Amino acid sequence: MTTTATTSDAVTSAPTSTGSTATRVLGAASLVGIALLVVFGVFVSPPDKELGETIRILYMHVPTVSVAYLAFVVTAVGSAMYLWKRTEFWDLLAASSAEIGVVFFGLTILNGMLWGKITWGVFWRWEPRLTTTAVLFLTYIGYLAVRAVPASPRTRGTRSAVVGLLAVVNIPIVHKAVDWWRGLHQERTIFGTLKPEIQGTQAFAAYLGLMVFLLLFAWLLIHRFRVAFLAERAAESGLEGAIAERRQEAGQ
Amino acid sequence: MSSTGYIVAAWLVTFGVTAGYSLWVVLRGRRLSQEVPPEQRRWMTAGSRGRE
């Protein structure tokens, strides 16, 4: 009787989507933040003395790359924890974060190319920062490709955890490329320096951008993790169904 | 294209792709929720599930 009641409760209270109170709060805060970012980044913030109007692209370029780095670090932590604990949670967290990181890193490259077209006259130059960026991007595309290779969950988790740990080593190389080698890409102006070169409304828009993309990352990570979890359960259900079907066929 | 065009394109691409990806994730979650039995839609309680 108790078991039936518990199962019934589980069925009636089971979520019908990956949303929850936490995601709704994060989602609403992200939307408000995006609206404010558009107002300050496009209309209120003045043009920069050196960068001119192109600073408006950097209000997204810098936050997207910062959040992509964070996502890749989460992937590395998840990978290490998976190799240690061997639990599904860490594997799915690492994979979910890597996918979001690839999306944000791809956006960084795209809006960086548009900035480069205005500033340098070309979309792309094989200079140190851009070259190391391309390598990092391809490395995480490789991580996602490794996950797509058919294998048991344990094998897939182990392979991708190793790639996730090796790939993160590229981040400091990309980040320090402007210091280590001579190139076209400008040096750090806001984050990672004790004396930011922008102040006032410009600095506000830059930090607001970072906050907005951090909120978006948190919102996406929760949803994407739950999707990954559901996909695992759906795959198991499909496999169990196929095995039962074969057994039935063999018995007849 | 003028510099204004590239700036507008950067904003549209960034938020367009983010919105598209977000929508894909949310819709995929809803579709998978239909496929998975209700008692298995418990991501937080199954977090320590092993891989043996």
Boltz contact constraints between the chains, C-beta under 6 A:
constraints:
  - contact:
      token1: [A, 10]
      token2: [B, 39]
      max_distance: 6.0
  - contact:
      token1: [A, 11]
      token2: [B, 38]
      max_distance: 6.0
  - contact:
      token1: [A, 14]
      token2: [B, 38]
      max_distance: 6.0
  - contact:
      token1: [A, 14]
      token2: [B, 41]
      max_distance: 6.0
  - contact:
      token1: [A, 15]
      token2: [B, 41]
      max_distance: 6.0
  - contact:
      token1: [A, 16]
      token2: [B, 33]
      max_distance: 6.0
  - contact:
      token1: [A, 17]
      token2: [B, 29]
      max_distance: 6.0
  - contact:
      token1: [A, 17]
      token2: [B, 30]
      max_distance: 6.0
  - contact:
      token1: [A, 17]
      token2: [B, 33]
      max_distance: 6.0
  - contact:
      token1: [A, 18]
      token2: [B, 29]
      max_distance: 6.0
  - contact:
      token1: [A, 56]
      token2: [B, 7]
      max_distance: 6.0
  - contact:
      token1: [A, 57]
      token2: [B, 7]
      max_distance: 6.0
  - contact:
      token1: [A, 57]
      token2: [B, 10]
      max_distance: 6.0
  - contact:
      token1: [A, 60]
      token2: [B, 14]
      max_distance: 6.0
  - contact:
      token1: [A, 86]
      token2: [B, 51]
      max_distance: 6.0
  - contact:
      token1: [A, 87]
      token2: [B, 48]
      max_distance: 6.0
  - contact:
      token1: [A, 87]
      token2: [B, 50]
      max_distance: 6.0
  - contact:
      token1: [A, 88]
      token2: [B, 49]
      max_distance: 6.0
  - contact:
      token1: [A, 89]
      token2: [B, 47]
      max_distance: 6.0
  - contact:
      token1: [A, 103]
      token2: [B, 21]
      max_distance: 6.0
  - contact:
      token1: [A, 107]
      token2: [B, 14]
      max_distance: 6.0
  - contact:
      token1: [A, 107]
      token2: [B, 17]
      max_distance: 6.0
  - contact:
      token1: [A, 110]
      token2: [B, 13]
      max_distance: 6.0
  - contact:
      token1: [A, 111]
      token2: [B, 10]
      max_distance: 6.0
  - contact:
      token1: [A, 111]
      token2: [B, 14]
      max_distance: 6.0
  - contact:
      token1: [A, 114]
      token2: [B, 6]
      max_distance: 6.0
  - contact:
      token1: [A, 114]
      token2: [B, 9]
      max_distance: 6.0
  - contact:
      token1: [A, 114]
      token2: [B, 10]
      max_distance: 6.0
  - contact:
      token1: [A, 117]
      token2: [B, 6]
      max_distance: 6.0
  - contact:
      token1: [A, 118]
      token2: [B, 3]
      max_distance: 6.0
  - contact:
      token1: [A, 118]
      token2: [B, 6]
      max_distance: 6.0
  - contact:
      token1: [A, 153]
      token2: [B, 51]
      max_distance: 6.0
  - contact:
      token1: [A, 154]
      token2: [B, 51]
      max_distance: 6.0
  - contact:
      token1: [A, 223]
      token2: [B, 25]
      max_distance: 6.0
  - contact:
      token1: [A, 224]
      token2: [B, 25]
      max_distance: 6.0
  - contact:
      token1: [A, 226]
      token2: [B, 29]
      max_distance: 6.0
  - contact:
      token1: [A, 226]
      token2: [B, 43]
      max_distance: 6.0
  - contact:
      token1: [A, 227]
      token2: [B, 25]
      max_distance: 6.0
  - contact:
      token1: [A, 227]
      token2: [B, 28]
      max_distance: 6.0
  - contact:
      token1: [A, 227]
      token2: [B, 29]
      max_distance: 6.0
  - contact:
      token1: [A, 229]
      token2: [B, 43]
      max_distance: 6.0
  - contact:
      token1: [A, 230]
      token2: [B, 32]
      max_distance: 6.0
  - contact:
      token1: [A, 230]
      token2: [B, 36]
      max_distance: 6.0
  - contact:
      token1: [A, 231]
      token2: [B, 32]
      max_distance: 6.0
  - contact:
      token1: [A, 233]
      token2: [B, 36]
      max_distance: 6.0
  - contact:
      token1: [A, 233]
      token2: [B, 40]
      max_distance: 6.0
  - contact:
      token1: [A, 234]
      token2: [B, 32]
      max_distance: 6.0
  - contact:
      token1: [A, 234]
      token2: [B, 35]
      max_distance: 6.0
  - contact:
      token1: [A, 234]
      token2: [B, 36]
      max_distance: 6.0
